[in-house]
Amino acid sequence: MVVHTDVNLLSVLDYAVNNLKVNHVIVCGHYGCGGIKAAMTNHDFRYVLNMWLRNIKDVYRLHREELSAISDEELRADRLAELNVKEQVMHLSKTSIIQRAWKNERRPQLHGWVYGLKDGLINPVFEMDAGNHIDPLYEYDDL
């Protein structure tokens, strides 16, 4: 999960991009994810877990029409895992860390993958190259 207030994640991202000069950042979810399945319910998981799952519920809300059209619950959860990974990659692109590196060094490339626990295969579901435009609301103009 790429949560814009997660200082842990942002400090690691900053170090990787600005000190290690990584060329690729991967967000990797997995099919059969218990968190995805939990977020699809209305069960109260209490305090911190509810807050964490809320991020996935927000992805579900954004894609409710597509997801509601999938009658098989396992296939719906798999699709939510893919959509969640895509949204997390988008969240990365909204950070000044990534945008500054894109502007000044044309890197890193962002990858969204979903790993299959059953077959061991990686499904690339989304990519963003340096310079990709995002919603202008999130683009910094003074980096």
C-alpha positions as CSV (number, residue, x, y, z in Angstrom):
1,M,0.0,0.0,0.0
2,V,1.2,3.5,-0.9
3,V,-0.4,5.8,1.6
4,H,0.5,9.4,1.3
5,T,0.9,9.8,5.1
6,D,3.1,6.7,5.5
7,V,6.4,8.3,6.5
8,N,8.0,4.8,6.6
9,L,7.2,4.2,3.0
10,L,8.1,7.7,1.9
11,S,11.5,7.6,3.7
12,V,12.4,4.3,2.0
13,L,11.2,5.6,-1.4
14,D,13.2,8.8,-0.9
15,Y,16.4,6.9,-0.1
16,A,15.9,4.4,-2.9
17,V,15.2,7.1,-5.5
18,N,17.6,9.8,-4.4
19,N,20.5,7.9,-2.9
20,L,20.5,4.5,-4.5
21,K,19.3,6.0,-7.8
22,V,17.0,3.0,-8.6
23,N,15.6,2.8,-12.1
24,H,12.6,0.7,-11.2
25,V,10.1,0.7,-8.4
26,I,7.7,-2.3,-8.2
27,V,4.4,-2.4,-6.3
28,C,3.5,-6.1,-6.1
29,G,0.3,-7.4,-4.7
30,H,-0.9,-11.0,-4.8
31,Y,-4.0,-13.0,-5.8
32,G,-5.9,-14.6,-2.9
33,C,-4.9,-11.7,-0.7
34,G,-6.7,-11.8,2.7
35,G,-6.6,-8.0,3.0
36,I,-8.4,-7.6,-0.3
37,K,-11.0,-10.2,0.7
38,A,-11.4,-8.5,4.1
39,A,-11.9,-5.1,2.4
40,M,-14.7,-6.5,0.3
41,T,-16.7,-7.2,3.5
42,N,-18.5,-5.0,6.0
43,H,-16.9,-6.8,8.9
44,D,-15.5,-4.7,11.7
45,F,-11.8,-5.7,12.1
46,R,-11.3,-3.0,14.8
47,Y,-9.2,0.1,14.9
48,V,-5.9,0.0,13.0
49,L,-6.9,-2.8,10.6
50,N,-10.1,-0.9,9.7
51,M,-8.1,2.1,8.8
52,W,-5.7,0.1,6.7
53,L,-8.5,-1.7,4.8
54,R,-10.2,1.6,4.2
55,N,-7.6,2.3,1.6
56,I,-8.6,-0.8,-0.4
57,K,-12.3,0.0,0.1
58,D,-11.6,3.4,-1.5
59,V,-10.2,1.5,-4.6
60,Y,-13.3,-0.7,-4.6
61,R,-15.5,2.4,-4.5
62,L,-13.7,3.9,-7.5
63,H,-14.2,0.8,-9.5
64,R,-17.5,-0.4,-8.1
65,E,-19.3,-0.6,-11.4
66,E,-16.7,-2.9,-13.0
67,L,-16.3,-5.0,-9.8
68,S,-20.0,-5.4,-9.2
69,A,-20.4,-6.9,-12.7
70,I,-18.1,-9.8,-11.7
71,S,-20.4,-12.4,-10.1
72,D,-17.6,-14.9,-9.0
73,E,-16.3,-13.7,-5.7
74,E,-12.8,-15.0,-6.2
75,L,-12.5,-13.4,-9.6
76,R,-13.8,-10.2,-8.2
77,A,-11.2,-10.3,-5.5
78,D,-8.5,-11.0,-8.1
79,R,-9.6,-8.0,-10.1
80,L,-9.7,-5.8,-7.0
81,A,-6.1,-6.9,-6.3
82,E,-5.1,-5.8,-9.8
83,L,-7.0,-2.5,-9.5
84,N,-5.5,-1.9,-6.1
85,V,-1.9,-2.3,-7.4
86,K,-2.7,0.1,-10.3
87,E,-4.0,2.7,-7.8
88,Q,-0.9,2.3,-5.6
89,V,1.4,2.9,-8.6
90,M,-0.7,6.0,-9.2
91,H,-0.1,7.1,-5.6
92,L,3.6,6.7,-6.1
93,S,3.4,9.0,-9.2
94,K,1.7,11.7,-7.1
95,T,4.7,12.0,-4.7
96,S,7.2,14.8,-5.2
97,I,9.9,12.2,-4.8
98,I,9.0,10.4,-8.0
99,Q,8.0,13.6,-9.9
100,R,11.3,15.3,-9.1
101,A,13.3,12.2,-10.3
102,W,11.2,12.0,-13.4
103,K,11.8,15.7,-14.2
104,N,15.5,15.8,-13.4
105,E,16.7,12.3,-14.3
106,R,14.0,10.6,-16.4
107,R,13.7,7.7,-13.9
108,P,12.5,5.5,-12.2
109,Q,10.0,3.5,-14.1
110,L,7.0,2.4,-12.0
111,H,5.7,-1.2,-12.3
112,G,2.5,-2.7,-10.9
113,W,2.5,-6.5,-10.6
114,V,0.3,-9.1,-9.1
115,Y,1.8,-12.4,-8.0
116,G,-0.1,-15.6,-8.4
117,L,0.2,-17.7,-5.2
118,K,-1.3,-20.7,-7.0
119,D,1.0,-20.7,-10.1
120,G,4.0,-18.6,-9.1
121,L,3.5,-16.3,-12.1
122,I,3.8,-12.5,-12.1
123,N,1.1,-10.6,-13.9
124,P,2.3,-7.1,-14.9
125,V,-0.9,-5.0,-14.7
126,F,0.3,-1.4,-14.9
127,E,3.4,0.7,-15.8
128,M,4.3,4.3,-15.7
129,D,7.4,5.7,-17.4
130,A,9.2,8.9,-16.4
131,G,7.3,11.8,-17.7
132,N,3.9,10.2,-17.7
133,H,1.3,12.8,-17.0
134,I,-1.1,12.4,-14.2
135,D,-4.1,14.4,-13.1
136,P,-2.8,18.1,-13.1
137,L,-4.1,18.5,-9.6
138,Y,-1.3,16.3,-8.4
139,E,1.5,17.5,-10.7
140,Y,4.0,19.8,-8.9
141,D,5.0,22.7,-11.1
142,D,8.0,24.0,-9.1
143,L,10.3,21.0,-8.6
